[in-house]
Amino acid sequence: MARMQMPRNLESVLDEAWRTARHVPGFLLEHEARLLGTIAACTPAAGVIVEIGSFKGKSTVMLGKVAAHYGLGPVVAIDPHNFNSPELQGFRTDPASSSFTEFLKNIELAGVSGQIEAHRAYARDVARTWNRPIRFLWIDGDHSYAGAKEDFDKFFPFVNPLGVVALHDSLHAFSGPIRVFVEDMLRSERFGAAGFVHSIAWSQFRPEDGSRFAQPRAQLERVAAPLISLVRDDRKLRGLQKIRYKLLRARVPRRPLSPDEWTELLDAPPEE
């Protein structure tokens, strides 16, 4: 595959996007946000960007700023905005509250309203009529296994070759993201380069030559898969279980990646 071309001024575009996104309430760390922006800008596949799980728009703003700068088309943001996942329950102010009003305000203040195609709905409902190709699928919704698996299964069939799938909170104590990443991506010869940045797990869809990446995927699986048994039931980790989880997680490489480093992983697959 020819070496990927880095978009012009990417570092400054990421800087500007983060300066805006950092003020939006949410759980995305800076290096995670910069990875999302890098994937959006650099992924060599056609299609739209799909975000499942928007909350108040932190990652939406990051993706929207980058997509607007490079003319990448809409960011499709899907979220029922009803605090439906357990990790968001503490942010519900009353039984009728919603994050949708703040989401709309935040994308407007960021100047990306015209870049965002917002769906106030569950991903399964949007998927019923979905028919568009996807270049970047960002899954940050229901972190249970059933929820993350459903989001992946409903939208992954539309991911174009050389597109990227990423899941948030894969290295936090949730069963869904880590299981989907290990079982459906690392163990599949249809995926290529893969890795973690903080708690984001990502991999590129390469149905034609994913088998060339079998060795690095297997290496990553060996350190990531042991986490699954500890989070399988989604119970809060305590005592020795929590210590064991942290020790196992420490074995997983998850350092930040610069855009150059990220594209090199995609451009330089191992030889057969």
C-alpha positions in Angstrom: 0.0 0.0 0.0 1.3 3.4 -0.9 2.4 5.6 2.0 -0.5 7.6 3.4 -0.4 11.3 2.8 -0.5 13.4 6.0 -3.1 16.2 5.7 -1.6 19.7 5.8 -1.3 21.4 9.1 -2.7 18.5 11.0 -1.0 19.2 14.3 -2.3 22.8 14.3 -5.8 21.6 13.4 -5.7 19.1 16.2 -4.5 21.8 18.6 -7.4 24.1 17.6 -10.0 21.3 17.8 -8.8 20.3 21.3 -8.8 23.9 22.5 -12.5 23.9 21.7 -13.4 20.4 22.7 -11.7 20.5 26.1 -14.3 22.8 27.5 -17.2 20.4 26.8 -18.1 18.2 29.7 -17.2 14.6 29.1 -14.8 11.8 29.8 -12.4 12.0 26.8 -8.7 12.7 27.6 -6.6 15.0 25.4 -4.5 12.2 23.8 -7.7 10.2 23.2 -9.3 13.2 21.5 -6.2 13.8 19.4 -6.3 10.2 18.3 -9.9 10.6 17.2 -8.9 13.7 15.2 -6.0 11.8 13.7 -8.2 8.9 12.6 -10.8 11.2 11.2 -8.2 13.1 9.2 -6.0 10.3 8.0 -8.1 7.2 7.5 -7.8 6.3 3.8 -11.4 5.2 3.2 -14.5 6.8 1.9 -17.7 7.2 3.8 -19.0 9.1 6.8 -17.9 9.3 10.4 -20.3 7.6 12.8 -20.3 8.3 16.5 -22.4 6.1 18.8 -22.6 7.8 22.2 -22.3 11.6 22.2 -23.3 12.6 25.8 -22.7 16.4 25.8 -20.6 16.5 22.6 -16.9 16.4 23.6 -15.8 13.9 21.0 -18.5 15.2 18.6 -16.9 18.6 18.7 -13.4 17.2 18.2 -14.5 15.1 15.2 -16.6 17.9 13.9 -13.8 20.5 13.9 -11.4 18.2 12.1 -14.0 17.0 9.6 -15.0 20.6 8.8 -11.5 21.7 8.3 -10.7 18.9 5.8 -14.1 18.7 4.2 -14.7 15.1 5.3 -18.5 15.2 5.3 -20.9 14.9 8.2 -20.2 13.4 11.6 -23.3 11.3 12.3 -23.8 11.5 16.1 -26.2 8.9 17.6 -27.4 9.1 21.2 -30.8 8.8 22.9 -29.5 11.5 25.4 -31.4 9.8 28.2 -28.5 8.8 30.5 -29.3 5.2 29.6 -25.9 3.7 30.5 -25.0 3.0 34.2 -21.9 5.2 34.0 -24.0 8.2 33.1 -26.7 7.8 35.8 -25.0 10.1 38.2 -25.4 13.0 35.7 -29.1 12.8 35.6 -30.6 15.7 37.5 -34.2 14.5 37.5 -36.2 11.6 35.9 -37.1 13.7 32.9 -33.6 15.2 32.3 -31.7 14.9 29.0 -28.3 15.7 27.8 -29.6 16.7 24.3 -30.1 20.4 25.1 -26.5 20.8 26.3 -25.3 18.7 23.4 -26.9 21.1 20.9 -25.6 24.2 22.8 -22.1 22.8 22.8 -21.9 22.0 19.1 -23.3 25.4 18.3 -20.8 27.2 20.5 -18.1 25.2 18.9 -19.3 26.3 15.4 -19.8 22.8 14.1 -23.6 22.5 14.1 -23.7 22.4 10.3 -21.1 19.5 10.4 -23.1 17.3 12.8 -26.0 15.1 11.8 -27.6 14.4 15.1 -29.9 11.4 15.8 -31.6 11.5 19.2 -32.2 7.8 19.1 -30.8 4.4 20.0 -28.2 3.1 17.6 -30.3 0.0 16.9 -33.1 2.2 15.7 -30.9 4.3 13.4 -29.4 1.0 12.1 -32.8 -0.2 10.8 -32.6 2.2 7.8 -28.9 2.7 7.6 -27.3 2.2 4.2 -24.3 4.5 4.0 -20.6 3.5 3.9 -18.6 4.4 7.0 -14.9 5.4 7.1 -14.6 5.7 10.9 -16.9 4.0 13.4 -16.5 5.4 16.9 -18.3 3.3 19.6 -18.8 5.0 23.0 -22.4 4.1 23.9 -23.7 1.3 26.2 -20.5 -0.4 27.6 -22.2 -3.7 28.5 -21.3 -6.6 26.3 -24.8 -6.8 24.8 -24.7 -3.0 24.1 -21.3 -2.8 22.6 -21.7 -6.0 20.6 -25.0 -4.8 19.2 -23.5 -1.4 18.2 -20.6 -3.2 16.5 -22.7 -5.8 14.7 -25.3 -3.3 13.4 -22.8 -0.8 11.9 -19.6 -2.7 11.2 -21.0 -4.3 8.0 -21.0 -0.7 6.5 -17.4 0.0 7.3 -15.4 0.4 4.1 -12.1 -1.4 3.6 -9.2 0.6 5.2 -11.7 2.2 7.5 -11.2 2.2 11.3 -13.3 1.0 14.2 -12.5 2.4 17.7 -14.1 1.7 21.1 -13.9 3.9 24.2 -13.4 2.7 27.8 -11.8 -0.6 26.6 -9.4 -0.4 29.6 -12.0 0.5 32.2 -14.0 -2.1 34.1 -16.7 -2.6 31.5 -17.3 -5.9 29.7 -18.4 -4.7 26.3 -15.6 -2.7 24.6 -12.8 -5.1 25.6 -14.7 -8.2 24.6 -15.7 -6.8 21.2 -12.1 -5.6 20.6 -10.5 -8.9 21.5 -13.1 -11.3 20.2 -14.3 -9.5 17.0 -11.3 -7.5 16.0 -8.0 -8.9 17.3 -9.0 -12.5 16.6 -10.2 -11.7 13.1 -7.9 -11.9 10.1 -10.0 -9.1 8.5 -8.4 -6.5 10.7 -4.9 -5.1 10.4 -3.0 -2.6 12.6 -4.5 -2.3 16.1 -3.7 -0.7 19.4 -4.7 1.2 22.5 -4.3 4.9 23.4 -5.2 5.3 27.0 -8.6 3.6 27.1 -9.4 3.7 23.3 -9.0 0.5 21.4 -8.8 0.8 17.7 -8.1 -1.3 14.6 -8.1 -0.8 10.8 -10.5 -3.0 8.7 -8.3 -4.7 6.1 -10.3 -7.6 4.6 -7.8 -8.2 1.8 -4.6 -8.5 3.8 -5.4 -8.5 7.5 -3.7 -11.9 7.9 -0.4 -10.0 7.4 -1.0 -8.4 10.8 -1.7 -11.7 12.6 1.5 -11.6 14.7 1.1 -8.1 16.2 -2.6 -8.7 16.7 -1.8 -11.9 18.6 0.7 -10.1 20.7 -1.8 -7.5 21.7 -4.5 -10.2 22.3 -2.2 -12.0 24.8 -2.0 -9.0 27.1 -5.6 -7.7 26.5 -7.6 -10.9 26.7 -6.9 -11.7 30.4 -8.9 -8.6 31.4 -12.1 -10.1 30.0 -12.7 -12.6 32.8 -12.4 -9.8 35.5 -15.0 -7.5 33.9 -17.4 -10.1 32.4 -20.2 -9.4 34.8 -19.8 -5.6 34.9 -19.6 -5.6 38.7 -17.5 -2.9 40.4 -14.1 -4.3 41.0 -13.0 -4.4 44.7 -10.1 -5.7 46.8 -7.9 -8.3 45.2 -9.9 -8.3 42.0 -9.3 -4.6 41.5 -5.6 -5.0 42.2 -5.3 -7.9 39.8 -7.1 -5.9 37.1 -4.7 -3.0 37.5 -1.7 -5.3 37.3 -3.0 -6.9 34.1 -3.9 -3.6 32.6 -0.4 -2.3 33.2 0.9 -4.9 30.7 -1.2 -3.4 27.9 0.7 -0.8 25.8 -1.5 2.3 25.6 0.8 5.3 25.2 -0.2 8.3 23.1 0.5 8.2 19.4 1.5 11.1 17.2 -0.1 11.3 13.8 3.1 10.2 12.2 3.4 7.2 14.5 -0.3 6.2 13.9 0.0 6.4 10.1 3.3 4.4 10.2 1.5 1.6 11.9 -1.0 1.5 9.0 1.7 2.1 6.3 4.2 -0.5 7.4 2.6 -3.9 7.9 4.9 -6.8 8.7 6.1 -8.9 5.8 4.7 -12.4 5.4 
